[in-house]
């Protein structure tokens, strides 16, 4: 997908003007937050579980090489095959190689942000292999030629009437006069159309929420059961996961699962939690003949040992964006790449470069609500600030900002000069604004006054007034 | 001559916005701190807490400014600021700024241990549970982000307001959601900031309160500026002005 993160400001402006999008975003604000809060309130040990989840992932990241090797051994022992992919291109060519050598023509897919990251669908399409998204939200945006605008609710930017129009446009084999006014009818129709695709598919591709070193299992959580059908019905199952998905044991995965769905949708658990360990064994009633795992790095190992390592704890629950006032205002597409919201603001610059993704960590008020709800306690604002530091070090932020900041800092570092300058400037500004008490426009304050009035200062600074008061007191006492 | 007393000595960190835009908040803070049994002084060597540099990625200037602040306040028992944001910077971020710096890390930690936001200082440190000022009609209180999430300020201002006669607190919807100010954010991304503050002013208006209160002047200037632009009759003041009974000055953004 084309990276438009450098155009964040224009993207945001379009998003703010998009009536359909603004309507859909109202649902994010209303839906996720209350449900999460209820789930959290119902579990007194939730805070302790967050600490525990953080510690598990920290331990896994500190020993990532060991656990990845152990995981590979277990996968191999259970009859599966692990492929190591350093880059997105490596991962794509591994998939294509498997497809080509097995003569695959259709691929079903479970919901996976990693396959978005490596742009797998476009790649398979170009190679003449048909990818079919089976998650309802993913299916909808595939029909629309769009990308997810949210990591767990990919079509959250789409309204029901738009889905109905898309289904009528694409499902031309169905009766044109069918009634699709109720949401369930849309769900039924998607289910019916997709059911046939599962049986046609040669390969099923899923992501993974966890990779378990102890057993060589991959775990996915879904609410629609589409993941199960994707990985069980086709002859070949390919798991594509990034390396930081590893946890040491099944118990560790179970611990983190306790905070995952609660943080994401407010469910105690997702409807389906599905483990897959190797291909079908002789006594298994079903399962694939071949089981492949593609382990993708794509820039993550470079985050280890840096100030961005904590980001690798992320379990992709979406709570940060669900609680983000910036995301609420503009939705996910404005961020211009795969990962939106606060987690995207930290991860995107790491994966595509801060030169391209620099707006994202800047477009935050540092309100801290994301960190306060993150089940893995990732210090998101702190890491956004680290990106701003990288930008500043490399001189990537706009010259006007840099010089403005430097000029201000010049005074702020010199108290006597600062006092002198403010004691001259404030009376001028205060006198100018005295009649009305505010300014509707001021030179160099256009960013502020574009949308709001600027309250005028009093005619003397606090410290001018204080000094005078103290001098009078001293005089009185003498 | 100032007579030495055994009262705790408080250095008031005025904050640059209060110093430049709304001195009455500084005088309200002084009055309240004195009522809480402390002696107040205002070191003239202070400037700004350094957040504009720190949050713009300019650690060098942020450190220089922080050193200046620490030097100016080291001799006080407490450092109090009428802002959760600036107090959060002094208390939480100065130690982080000097992490691994042999000369300054310990100094920053000791300094941070003395720092408090004004209202939490009154309530939590000095045990103040009521104020003598008279009420201000119907008010609604916005929880500024840094004060709320970095310093745990939520109950204290509401408790002190509730102790006043003739005041009615009308909670707005989502009082703990950001107003869209975000320091330089509001001028770097004015359109996004505007969308956020519009949601906030809608919640403020819907509360039916006549007066908006908060503990941070940055947020207040943003919200008051938007309310004024919208022609709203809701007035805005720093919570310290009301708690100290210093409400003769025009509200933030003037009177119509």
Interface residues (C-beta under 8 A of the other chain):
Chain A: X9 X12 X13 X16 X325 X326 X328 X329 X330 X362 X363 X364 X365 X366 X367 X368 X369 X371 X372 X385 X387 X388 X389 X390 X391 X392 X393 X397 X401 X405 X406 X408 X409 X411 X412 X413 X414 X415 X418 X419 X422 X426 X436 X437 X438 X440 X445 X447 X448 X450 X451 X452 X453 X454 X455 X456 X457 X458 X460 X461 X462 X463 X465 X466 X467 X477
Chain B: X1 X14 X16 X18 X19 X20 X21 X22 X23 X24 X25 X26 X27 X42 X44 X45 X46 X47 X48 X50 X52 X53 X54 X55 X56 X57 X58 X59 X61 X64 X65 X68 X72 X145 X146 X149 X150 X176 X177 X178 X180 X181 X182 X183 X184 X185 X186 X187 X188 X189 X190 X191 X192 X193 X194 X195 X196 X197 X199 X221 X222 X224 X225 X226 X228 X229 X249 X250 X252 X253 X254 X255
